[in-house]
Each structure stands twice: as structure tokens, then as C-alpha cells.
């Protein structure tokens, strides 16, 4: 037998085989079309959603201004843009000011002006305005330490207490004082003076002696009122016997600053059955 390769027999493509090939090709083309169609159906809305999100984010971030950097290529452009924005804000401010003036004019006949005038008149006695004029300064101080040690008296009797300061303050008010300070702080209707240890607390701030009380008013009238106070008369006896500090200085002009603290009132409430019920209802 010969070793030469046997020639390949050409295959015969029957009609049945040809139909099968066509069916396979059609199925493959259909699957590819469905895959592309699904991709477009899912990808298209996603692209639009992302683009919309970016547009909204840009609009919110810009707050009405242009975010394109190309417009601000130099300093002069930035300055012009800032000038335009400033002019717009100025125009809005002027428009709002006109609205306020119009509303104020509409209310002018409803007693607002009279109420404002009344408030202004009360600012001085309320201590909310600074004062200047003739006045009186009174300084109180503890007795010297050697006098306290050698007196044999209770040391608490030889130091300045809140009652001593209050007696001077009340006498000066009774003598026509228009405004007053203690340790430089303006005294108002809610001012409290209290002893804490060896200090006096005023508006939450502790002070050590000497205590300086200054008032605007007629010095002679305030001196007369002080001399008529029985409590101050007792204090002056201790001044003479044990050396408590006492100094009175009429002055041709003193400056009293306005009160700058809070006007809110803080107070304590006893805890009782009613208060406990209120607390329980709040929980």
C-alpha cells in the first residue's frame, strides 16, 4: 500500500444542514440585539439621571453666579463682577430700607412715636444712658488689722458689710441722686449687693474693700440726706472708735457709665407639690 495521504472528500452541504446554520445564525443575532437593546434601555436613563444630578448640584453651589472659570481670566474681570454684585445688593438694601420707612410711616399714627419717646425718657432713670455732672463720692473701708486685733470686739463688726453700702446708697438716692455706681458699675433697680466671705458681690463680680460709691446729683442735698441716716450715724461711731474707713468727697463733675449688663431677672422658686407636678408633666 502507498503511504501518500488520502485526499479529503469534499463535504456535501445538504438543504437540511443549511437550514440549521441559518437558524443558529438568526438566534445568535437575536440574542445580540436583545443584549444591546437592554443595555440602551438601562444605560440611557442612568446617563440622564447623572447629568440631571450634576446640573442641580452646580445650580445650588453657584447660588446664581457663574461657575465657568473662563469668565474670570484676569483680576479686572473679577473686580467688575464683584462690583456688579455689590451694586445689586446695595439696590436690594435701599429697597428694603424704603419698605421699612413706609411701614414706619404707616404706624406713626398708632402711638409708636409716643411710645418710643416714653422709652427714651426712661433710659436715664433705668441706668441705660451715661450721666455727667456734679456729684458725690463716698468710700468705705475695713478697720486696720491692728485695730481689729486690739479692740477685743467681734472682727465681723469692724469690716464693711452689705448693709453699710446699702445705707449709703439709699441715703444718696433719697438726697436726689440721678445715677450711681459702686466700684465703677452702674446701679439699676435690680442691682443686688451681698456679702460673700470677706468680699461684696455686685452683678456677680466679687469686690474687696475699699468700696467706692459715686453718684451724680446735688452734693449738698446728698450730704444732708447722709447726715440724717441713723444707720450711717452708728457706722460713723465705729469709724471714730475703731478706725473703719469713711471718706466723703464732693465733686464738681463725675462721669457715670451706662449699664451694659443683662436686664433678665433670675429668681429661685421653692420646690413643692405643684412644682413637682409641673416637672413630672415636662418629662
Beta strands, then each sheet from edge to edge (+ up, - down):
strand 1: 131-141
strand 2: 179-182
strand 3: 185-186
strand 4: 193-196
strand 5: 199-202
strand 6: 205-207
strand 7: 211-216
strand 8: 245-256
sheet 1: 3+ 2- 7+ 1- 8+
sheet 2: 4+ 5- 6+
end
